C-alpha cells in the first residue's frame, strides 16, 4: 500500500434536520438585501414562498430570480448576475436542486470579483475576494451541491465546473421537510444521483479514508431508505436519511472527485439537455460494470453496504453483485426513461464518446476509458443491454 499525504477541508456550516429552515431568521440581518435564486418548479411547489415569508418576518429586502433551467447555462448566469448587481444584493440564497444551487454559488463569487465568467470557468482564474454571504437550501436529495466548492455550468455545449474556495456556501440548510412533496420519479432519479456521487468518490483515485467512510455511509443509507422515500414521500424518516446520504455523498465527492459516470453524463446534458440526475441514474450501473475489474474489493464492499450477503461470493462475483443491486434498485423504483425522447440517437454516439473521454473527471476514474469504450457504453444504454450479465465494452 502506497501512503500519500491527504487533506479534508470544507468551510460550509451545515444545519441539518426537520425544521432547520427556520434557522434562516437567525442567519440573516434585517439590513441584508437577499437575492433568492430558485426555479419555476420550486416556486410552483410553494417553497420559495416559505423562504420569502421568513425573510419578510425578519424585515429583509429580497429579490426572487427563477429563470434557471435543469442544466444551467453561462447565458443564464450572466443574466442573473446583471439582475443581482442591479438589485444591489449583499446575500445570495440558493433554493432548489443542483441547478439553482450551482448558479447561486457562482453568483455570490462573481459579485465580489472582477472579470468575466469564462475567465473563471475556462481559464482557471482564481477568485481573489471572498464571496457574498451564500446560503444553500436544497429541495432535492441528490446533488450535494450545498457542500461543494464547484458550480457546474454549460458553456460551448460542455458541462464545465467553476472551482474554488469562493464557491462554497457559507451555510447549508438541509431540511427534509422541504422534500416531502418531491414526486416519486424525481425522488428516485435524484437519490440515484446521490448514489452515483458516493460510488464514484469511493472508487476514485483521489479517495481517502475520510471520504471512504462518508461514501460508504451514504451508500448504506440510500440502500436502506431510498426505496421508502420513493414509495411514500411523506415518510419523514426516509426523507431525512436520504437527505443525509446526499449531503454525505456531496462531501465525499467534493474531496475525492468523480469519474466515468459523470464524464458520460457530460455530453448528455451538454448536447441534449438531459437532466443531470436522470443522466447519472441511467449511467450508474454501466459505469460500475466498466470499473468493476479495476476495484473489485471496493465494489464488493459497495454490495455489502447495499445489503447484499457476499460471504460466499468470490471477489469478482461480489463486485458484480454491486452492479446487480443497483440495477435492481432502478427496476424496483420503476424509474422509466427513454433517451431518444431527448434526441439521443445512435448516430451521435461517436461524438458523445469522444466528448466523454475528454472530460477532466475521467482522470480520476480507476479504469482508463477510451473514446471507443465510452461510445460502446452509450450504445449499450441506448440498446438497454443489462450491464449485470455481460461486459459492455470490448
N, C-alpha and C positions, 0 to 999 in steps of 0.2 A: 504493500500500500504506500503510495507516494503522498507525503504530507505537504500541505501548502498553506500559506497564510490566507486567512479569510476574515471577513468582517460582516457585520449585520447592523444596519442603521436605518431607522425610519423615524422622521421627525413628527409625524402626524399623531395628534392626540385622539384616541378612539373612545367614543362614548357608545356603549353597546347595550341593547336590550329593549323590551317593550316600553314605549313611552318616552324614550330619550329625546324625541323631537322637542319636547317641552324645554329641554336644556338650552335650546336656541335663545330663549329670552335672556338667559344669563351670560351668553357669549357675545351679544351684540349691544353696543351702546346706543342710546337714543340719538346720538349725534352722527351715527353712521348713515351712509347712503348706499343701499344694497342693490346690486344688480343681480336679479334672480334669473338664472339660466335653466330652462327646462325644455319640454317639448309638448306638442299638442295632445298626445296621449295622456301624459301625466296631468295636464290641465283638465282634460275631459274627465279624468277619474276623480277630480276634486282635490287632488293632493297639493297643487300649487295654492289653492285657496286656504288650506290649512296653514301653510307656511306664511302666506300673506297675513292671515289673521293674527298669528303670533307676532309678526313684525309690527302690525298696526297697534296691537296691545301694548307694545313697547314704545310706540311713537316713532318708529323708524321709517324714513322715506325709502321707497323701493320702486324698482322698475322691472317688470316682468318681460323676459325675452324668450319666445318659444319657437323660433324659426330654426329648429335643429332636426335633422333627419337621422335615421338609424346609422348611416355611415357619414359622419360629418365631413364637410369639405373645407378646403382652405378659403374658398369664397365665403362660406358661412361664418367662419372665424373672423374674417376681415370685416364683414358686415356687422357682426355682433360687437367687434372692437370699436367701430365707429359709434355705435349706439351707446356703449359703455362710456366712452370719452365724452360724448355729448351730454350724458346724464351726470357726469362728474362723480362716478361711483368710488367709494372708499373700501367696499367689501363686495366679494363675489360669493354667492351661494349657488352651488350646482345641485340640481334636484332632478333625479331620474335614473335611467340606466346609464350604461357606459358612455353613450354619445354626449348627453348634456354634461356629464361629469368631465369628460375629456375636453370639451370646449371651454367650460368654466375654468378649469385649472390653467389652461394655456392663456386665457384672457387675463387672469389675475397676474400672470408673469409679464405678459406683453404690456399691461397698463403702466408698469413702472420702469420699463426698459425701452430704450430707443431701438430702432431697427425694424425690419420687416419680418413677418412670419417665416418666409422662406430662408432667411439667414439663419434662423434657429433650427428650422426643420431640415434643411438640406446642406447648409454649410457648417453646421456644428458650432455656431456662435454661442458662447455661454451667456446666460443671464447674469448681469453684474449686480443688479439691485434686487433686494427682497421683493416678493410679490405683494399685492394687496392681501388683506385678510381673506383667506379662501376656506370656505366651509363646504364639504361634500356630504350630500344626503342621498344615498342610494335608495331607489324604489324597486329594484330587482336584486336578486341574489345570484349574481353571475360574474360580472366583470372584475370586481375587486378594485375598481379604479379609485375608490375612496382612500386607498392607502398606497398608491403607486406614484412614482416620480416620472411618469410618462403620459403623454396625450397623443393618441393615435388619430391622425387627420389624413384624409385622402387629398392628394395633390398629384397632378400629372398621371392620373389613373393608378396611383400607387398608394397603399396604406403605409404611411411612414410616421414614426413617433418623434415628437418633440421631447427631449430628455433634459433632466437636470434637477438639482435640489429645489429650484424655484417652482417646479411643477407640483410638488407635494402639497396637498391641502394642509392647512394648519390644524384643522379639526375635521373629524369624520363622525357623523351621527348615524349609526346603523340601527334603525328601528324596524323590527319585523312587522310591527302593526301597519306600516305603510305598504306591506307586500301582500296582505291577505286578499286583496281584490285582483291580484295578477291572474290572468286566465291560465288554465292548465297547460296549454301548449307553450306559452311563454315561460311558465314556471319550469317546464321540462327542458326547454332549449337553454334558458339562462343557467339552470342548475348543471346541465352538462357542460356548459361553457366554463363554469367554476371547476368542474371535474377536470376539464382539459388543462386548466392552469395548474392544478395540483399535480396531475400526472406528468406534465411536461417539465415542471420545476423539479419534480422528484428524480426524473431520469436524466435531466440535462447535465451537461459537462460542468456547469458552474454551481451545481448543488453543493450544499454543506450540511453538516449535522443539524444545524438550526433549521434550515429550510426543509430538510427531510422530515423533521419532526412536525413542522407546520403542515406540510403537504400530506403526510400520512394521516394526520388527524382530520384534515379536510376531506380526504378520500373516504375515511371511515364514517364520518358524519353524513356525507352525501349518500353512501351506500345504505345507511340505516333510515334516513329521513326524507330523501328526495321523493321517493315513492309516495310517502304520506302527504307531502305538501302538494303533489300533483293530484292525488285522489281527493283531498279535502283542503282547499285553500284557506279555510277558516281554522285549521289545526295550528294554533299559535305556537305550540312547542315545536312542531315540524318546521314552521316558518323560521322560528328563532334559530334552530340548529342548522338549517340550510344557509341562513344569512351569516351565521358564524363561520361556516365552512367556506363561504365565498370570500369573506374577509381574510381568513387564514390563508386561503389559496392565493389571494392577491398579494399578501405579504411574502409568500414563498416565491411567486413568480417574479415579483419586483426585484428580489435579491438574486435569484438563481437563473432567471431567464426562461425563455420558451424554446420551441423547436419546430419540428416538421408540421405539426397540426396547424399552428398559426401561420407558418410560411405558406402552406397550401390555402389557408383561408384568405390570405392577402389578395390574390387575384380574383377570388370570388367576390370579395367586397369591392375591390378597386375597379374591376371590369364590368361587373353585373349587379352591383349594389345588393348582394345577398346579405341579409342581416348577420352581424358578426357572431352573435350567439348561436344562431342556426348553423352557420358555416362550421363552427368548431364542434357542435353537437354531431353533425353529419360525419365530419372527418376524423373525429377522435379514434374510433376503433380501427380505422385504416392506418392512421399514423402509429398507433400502438402495435399493430401487426407488423408493420415495416420495421419498427425499432426493437422488436422482441429479441432478436438474435444478439443485439448489442448490449442488452442489460437484462438477461433472463432472471437473475436473482431479484432485482428490484421489481420487475413485473410480477413475479410470484408473490412478493410481499404486497403489491397492489391488490392482487387477487384475494389474499387473506384479509386485507383491510375492507374489501367489498363483501366479505362474508363467505368466501369460498374455502372449503376444507382442502388444503393442498398437502396434507401429511403423507398421503400415499402416492403423490404425483412426482415424477421425475422433474428436474429443474425446468426443462423446456416445456413440458406439459403444464407446469404451474404457471409459466409465463403466458401461454396461450389461454389458460383459464381466465386470466385478467381480461383478455380481449373478449372472450365469450361472455363474461359477466357484464361488460359494458354493452355489448350487442343485446343481451337480454334486457338490460335496463332500458335501452331505447325502445325495444319492442313492447315491453310491458307498459310503458308510459304512453303508448300509441302516438309517438311523435311521427307525424307524417310530413313528407316533403317531396318536392319534385323540382330539381334544379333547372329543368327545361322551362319551367314557368318563369324563371328569371332570364331566360335566353341562353343558358349554358348548353352548348351542343358539342358534339364530338369534333367538329372541325376547328374548335378553338383550343383543344387540349394541349396542342404543341406549344402554343403561345403561353398558355397558363402554366404548363410545366416549366418552361424556361423562366418565367417570372418568379415562380415559387422557389426554384433552386437558387435564384439570385438574392433572395431575401436575407437580410443580415441575421435574422433569427436562426437560420439554418446552421450557422457556425456553432451554435450551442447544442445542436442535436447529437445524440450519442452515435448515430449511424449517418455517414455522409450520404446524401441523396443527390443523384444526378438529375438533370432536366428530363431525361428519358424516363427515369423511375417515377418522378413526380407526374409526368404525363400518364404513365400506366396507372398510377393511383387514381387520378381523375377519371380515367376510363372505367376503372373498377367501380367507382362511385356512381357514375352515370349508368352503368350496366347493372347496378345494385348487386354486385357479387358479394357474397358473405365473407368478410375477412377472417372469420373464425377458422375456416377449414382449408384454406389454401393460401400460398404466397401470392401477393398481389402485384409483385414485380418480378421480372426475370433476373 
